[in-house]
Amino acid sequence: MSTPARYDFDTVIDRRGTWCVQWDGVADRFGVDGLLPFTISDMDFETAPEVLGALRARLDHGVLGYTTWQQDDFRSAIAHWYATRYGTELDTGRLVYGPSVLSQLSQLLQMWTGEGDGVVVHTPTYDGFRKAITGLGRELRGVPVGDTEALERELERADAKVLVLCSPHNPTGRVWTEAELRETAALARRHGVAVISDEIHADFVHDGYVHVPWTRVAGDGRWAVISSASKSFNFPALTGSYGIIGDPADRAEYLRRMETAEGLASPAVLSLTAHIAAYREGGAWLDEVREYVAGNLALIAERLNGAFPELGWEPPQAGYLAWIDLRPLGVDDEALQRVLIDREKVAIMPGAVYGAPGFLRLNAGCPRSKVEAGVAALVRGVGAVR
């Protein structure tokens, strides 16, 4: 007999009018207001009640002055999470703080690369990486997920300075095996390439797969991990992330830049509060929301494959983002988007955003009723343009 659910993920919460990017900002990307959105990667669920309780208690204190992340409550909560979730011991002296993982990425790229240098990523590529890399005047060099030969060809180029690893991978949901990560670490060391491992999706690895933190395989190379509880516990609006930087001199330089050049010595206190509560008390909530999302992804597979058996679509190994390959159906991307927007009134991210025409990325981090509406609209839309 299964354990009764402690948390409610079925109730629909109206996010309209809350300055929400996914709901209120849909016209910015799709040109039309009022669409049912399956877009930016946040969830439509309330965060864990344990997190909300901690936030309310902190607000009740009433004083919201300057604060510090360099204290044991924050550091030990992260170490506790890595120990209990990943069986990995952290040296908390290696921890740093940042306002977001992309901010950390930008700082590390500025430390470890110069203008025109090559930065290697796996394709398809999260659009935030592309914007950060090209926005700094670095050259983005893509290699297909799983193509080790292509990866080594790019890493051995003299001006390749950094590999940005998304682990687990966004948008495909791929979970790298320990053997794959060790091989990647060896290649990076051999060619003198630094590794920045973005592990913000790590907590959403599904049954049958295991996330291996980069700290376990990094060795002596130059490396950093960047992550946050904000994705898995759904509080990105609080801002806040943390990093793990291997080399002491690199760590000191990162902190110098953040505290002086960027003026970010004092973090958001509610972000610290949320992280501590999530990592100390939120495990049961996370387990339930991941199981619920797995059910959403299974529903998408059932409906898509029922309508189009030739797809043979399988849920991702991690995350709540359904990465759907529609190329077997010969669907025209632009025509499908027009039908989805104009007739079906849904917003689903086109794969071209991530450099992969022929794909869609559908956010399944929401009540099941919304997923049912979205996949039904997608099935009708595909049927209309085939």
C-alpha positions in Angstrom: 0.0 0.0 0.0 1.4 3.4 -1.0 1.9 6.1 1.6 -0.9 8.8 1.5 0.3 12.1 0.1 1.1 14.8 2.6 1.1 17.7 0.1 -1.4 19.0 -2.4 -0.1 19.5 -6.0 -3.5 19.3 -7.7 -5.0 22.6 -6.6 -4.6 25.3 -9.3 -3.1 28.5 -7.9 -3.9 31.6 -10.0 -0.5 33.3 -10.8 -1.9 36.0 -13.1 -1.3 39.5 -11.9 1.7 38.5 -9.7 4.4 39.8 -12.1 5.0 36.2 -13.1 7.2 35.7 -16.1 5.6 32.5 -17.2 2.0 33.8 -17.0 2.1 37.6 -17.1 5.1 37.8 -19.5 3.9 35.3 -22.1 3.3 38.0 -24.7 6.9 39.1 -24.5 8.0 35.8 -26.2 4.9 34.7 -28.0 3.3 38.0 -29.0 -0.1 37.2 -27.5 -1.5 37.6 -24.0 -3.8 35.1 -22.2 -2.1 31.9 -23.4 -1.9 28.8 -21.2 1.9 28.7 -20.6 4.3 25.8 -20.4 7.4 27.8 -20.8 10.0 29.2 -18.4 11.3 26.6 -15.9 9.6 27.4 -12.7 6.7 25.4 -11.3 3.1 26.3 -10.6 3.2 24.8 -7.1 3.6 26.6 -3.8 7.0 25.9 -2.3 7.3 23.5 0.6 5.2 24.5 3.7 8.4 24.0 5.7 10.0 26.8 3.6 7.0 29.1 3.9 6.9 28.6 7.6 10.6 29.6 8.0 10.0 32.6 5.8 7.1 33.8 7.9 9.0 33.3 11.1 11.9 35.4 9.7 9.5 38.1 8.6 7.9 38.1 12.0 11.2 39.1 13.5 10.7 42.4 11.6 14.3 43.5 11.2 15.6 43.0 7.6 19.1 44.5 7.8 22.3 43.5 6.1 23.2 39.9 6.5 25.9 37.4 5.8 26.0 34.0 4.1 29.3 33.2 5.8 27.7 31.5 8.8 27.3 27.9 9.9 23.5 27.6 9.5 23.7 28.2 5.7 26.9 26.2 5.1 26.0 23.2 7.2 22.6 23.0 5.6 24.2 22.6 2.2 26.7 20.1 3.5 23.8 18.2 5.2 21.9 18.0 1.8 24.9 16.7 -0.1 25.6 14.1 2.6 22.0 12.8 2.8 21.0 13.2 -0.8 24.2 12.4 -2.7 26.4 10.6 -0.2 29.0 13.3 -0.7 31.0 15.0 1.9 31.6 18.7 1.3 34.4 20.9 2.4 32.3 23.9 3.5 35.3 26.2 3.2 35.0 25.9 -0.5 31.5 27.3 -0.6 30.7 30.8 -2.1 27.5 32.7 -2.6 25.9 34.4 -5.6 22.6 36.1 -6.6 21.9 33.4 -9.2 23.6 30.5 -11.0 23.9 32.6 -14.2 25.5 35.5 -12.3 28.0 33.0 -10.9 28.6 31.6 -14.4 29.3 35.2 -15.7 31.8 35.9 -12.9 33.6 32.6 -13.5 33.8 33.1 -17.3 35.2 36.6 -16.7 37.8 35.1 -14.4 38.8 32.2 -16.6 38.4 33.4 -20.1 39.1 36.5 -22.3 37.2 38.0 -25.1 37.2 35.7 -28.1 38.1 32.6 -26.1 36.1 29.3 -26.7 33.5 28.1 -24.2 32.3 24.6 -24.9 28.7 23.5 -24.2 26.6 20.5 -25.0 23.9 20.9 -27.6 21.0 21.5 -27.5 21.9 24.4 -25.2 20.0 26.2 -22.4 19.5 29.7 -23.8 20.7 31.3 -20.6 24.1 29.8 -21.3 24.1 31.1 -24.8 23.2 34.6 -23.7 25.9 34.7 -20.9 28.7 33.3 -23.1 28.1 35.4 -26.2 27.1 38.5 -24.2 30.6 38.5 -22.8 32.2 38.3 -26.2 33.2 34.6 -25.8 32.8 32.1 -28.6 30.2 29.4 -27.9 31.2 26.0 -29.2 28.6 23.3 -29.2 29.0 19.5 -29.1 26.1 17.1 -29.3 25.1 15.5 -26.0 26.9 12.1 -25.7 29.5 12.7 -28.5 32.8 12.2 -26.7 34.9 12.5 -29.8 33.4 15.9 -30.7 33.9 17.0 -27.1 37.6 16.2 -27.2 38.0 17.9 -30.5 36.7 21.1 -29.0 38.5 20.8 -25.8 41.9 20.3 -27.5 41.6 23.6 -29.4 44.3 26.0 -28.1 41.8 28.8 -27.2 39.2 26.5 -25.5 39.2 27.7 -21.9 36.0 26.5 -20.2 33.5 23.6 -20.5 30.1 24.6 -19.2 28.5 21.3 -18.1 24.8 21.2 -17.4 24.4 18.3 -15.0 21.7 17.0 -15.3 21.3 18.5 -18.8 18.8 21.1 -19.7 16.8 20.9 -22.0 17.1 17.1 -22.6 17.0 15.9 -19.0 20.0 13.7 -19.5 21.7 12.4 -16.3 25.4 11.9 -16.8 26.8 8.6 -15.4 29.8 8.6 -13.1 31.9 7.0 -15.9 30.9 9.8 -18.3 31.7 12.5 -15.8 35.1 10.9 -14.9 35.9 10.7 -18.6 34.9 14.4 -19.1 37.0 15.4 -16.1 40.0 13.6 -17.5 39.6 15.2 -20.9 39.3 18.7 -19.3 42.5 18.1 -17.2 44.4 16.8 -20.2 43.7 19.9 -22.3 43.9 22.4 -19.5 40.2 23.4 -19.7 38.3 24.6 -16.6 34.9 23.1 -15.9 31.8 24.9 -14.6 29.2 22.4 -13.6 25.6 23.8 -13.3 23.8 21.3 -11.1 20.6 23.3 -10.4 18.5 20.4 -11.7 20.2 17.7 -9.7 17.4 17.3 -7.1 14.9 16.3 -9.8 16.6 13.1 -11.0 14.0 10.5 -11.4 13.9 6.9 -10.2 16.5 4.6 -11.9 19.0 7.4 -12.3 21.6 8.9 -9.9 23.1 12.3 -9.9 26.9 12.4 -9.2 28.2 15.8 -8.0 31.2 17.1 -9.9 33.0 17.4 -6.6 33.3 13.6 -6.7 35.1 13.4 -10.0 36.9 16.8 -10.4 40.3 15.9 -9.2 43.1 18.5 -9.5 41.7 20.4 -12.5 40.3 24.0 -12.3 36.6 23.7 -11.6 33.5 25.1 -10.0 30.0 23.8 -9.2 27.1 26.3 -9.3 23.7 25.4 -7.9 20.7 26.6 -5.9 17.7 25.1 -4.0 15.5 27.6 -5.9 14.7 25.3 -8.9 13.8 22.2 -6.9 11.9 24.0 -4.2 10.4 26.6 -6.6 11.5 29.9 -5.1 13.6 31.6 -7.8 12.0 34.9 -7.1 13.9 35.0 -3.8 17.1 35.0 -5.8 20.2 33.3 -4.4 22.6 30.5 -5.3 25.8 29.0 -4.0 28.9 27.7 -5.6 31.8 25.3 -4.8 35.2 26.4 -6.1 38.1 24.0 -6.0 41.1 26.2 -6.0 41.6 28.5 -3.0 43.1 31.4 -5.1 40.1 31.2 -7.6 37.7 31.2 -4.6 39.3 34.2 -3.1 39.3 36.0 -6.5 35.6 35.2 -7.0 34.7 36.6 -3.6 36.7 39.7 -4.2 34.8 40.3 -7.4 31.4 39.7 -5.9 32.1 41.8 -2.7 33.9 44.7 -4.3 33.4 45.0 -8.1 29.8 43.7 -7.9 28.9 45.2 -4.5 27.2 42.0 -3.5 28.6 41.4 0.0 25.2 41.1 1.6 22.8 38.4 0.3 19.1 38.4 0.4 18.2 37.1 3.9 15.0 35.4 2.7 17.0 33.4 0.2 19.3 32.2 3.0 16.3 31.4 5.1 14.6 29.4 2.3 17.7 27.5 1.5 18.3 26.4 5.1 14.7 25.3 5.6 14.6 23.5 2.2 17.8 21.6 2.9 17.1 20.8 6.5 13.3 20.1 6.4 12.1 19.9 2.8 13.1 16.4 1.7 9.7 14.8 2.1 8.1 17.6 0.0 10.7 17.3 -2.7 10.2 13.5 -2.9 6.5 14.0 -3.3 6.7 16.7 -5.9 9.2 14.7 -8.0 6.8 11.7 -7.9 3.9 13.9 -8.9 5.9 15.4 -11.8 6.9 11.9 -12.9 3.2 11.1 -13.1 2.7 14.2 -15.3 5.5 13.1 -17.6 4.1 9.6 -17.8 0.7 11.1 -18.8 2.4 13.1 -21.6 4.0 9.9 -22.9 0.8 8.0 -22.8 -1.2 10.7 -24.7 1.5 11.5 -27.3 2.4 7.9 -28.1 -1.3 7.0 -28.2 -1.9 9.7 -30.8 1.4 9.3 -32.6 2.9 5.8 -32.0 5.9 6.6 -34.2 7.2 9.1 -31.7 8.0 6.5 -29.0 8.5 9.4 -26.6 10.1 8.6 -23.2 10.1 10.9 -20.2 13.4 12.6 -19.3 15.8 11.1 -16.8 15.6 14.3 -14.7 13.6 17.5 -14.4 10.0 18.6 -15.1 10.7 19.7 -18.7 9.4 17.4 -21.4 11.9 17.5 -24.3 9.8 16.3 -27.3 11.3 15.3 -30.6 8.6 15.8 -33.3 10.9 15.2 -36.2 9.5 11.7 -37.0 6.2 13.4 -37.7 7.6 15.9 -40.3 5.9 18.8 -38.6 6.7 22.4 -39.7 7.8 24.3 -36.6 6.5 27.7 -37.6 3.1 26.3 -38.7 2.8 24.3 -35.4 3.6 27.4 -33.3 0.9 29.4 -35.2 -1.7 26.8 -34.5 -0.7 26.3 -30.9 -0.8 30.1 -30.3 -3.7 31.2 -32.5 -6.1 28.3 -32.2 -5.1 26.2 -29.2 -4.1 29.3 -27.0 -1.1 27.5 -25.5 2.5 28.6 -25.2 5.1 25.8 -25.5 8.8 26.6 -26.0 10.0 25.8 -29.6 13.2 23.8 -29.8 14.9 26.4 -31.9 15.3 28.5 -28.7 17.9 25.8 -27.7 19.4 25.3 -31.1 17.2 22.3 -31.9 14.5 22.8 -34.6 11.9 20.1 -34.6 11.7 19.8 -30.9 9.4 21.3 -28.2 10.1 21.9 -24.5 7.0 21.6 -22.4 7.0 22.5 -18.7 5.2 19.8 -16.7 5.8 21.3 -13.3 2.2 22.1 -12.7 -1.2 20.6 -11.6 -2.2 17.5 -13.6 -5.2 19.3 -15.0 -3.0 21.8 -16.7 -0.8 19.1 -18.2 -3.9 17.3 -19.5 -5.0 20.6 -21.2 -1.6 21.2 -22.6 -0.9 17.8 -24.1 -4.4 17.7 -25.5 -3.8 21.0 -27.2 -0.4 19.8 -28.5 -2.0 16.6 -29.9 -4.7 18.6 -31.7 -2.1 21.1 -33.0 0.2 18.5 -34.4 -2.7 16.7 -36.0 -3.8 19.9 -37.7 -0.5 20.6 -39.4 0.6 17.1 -40.4 
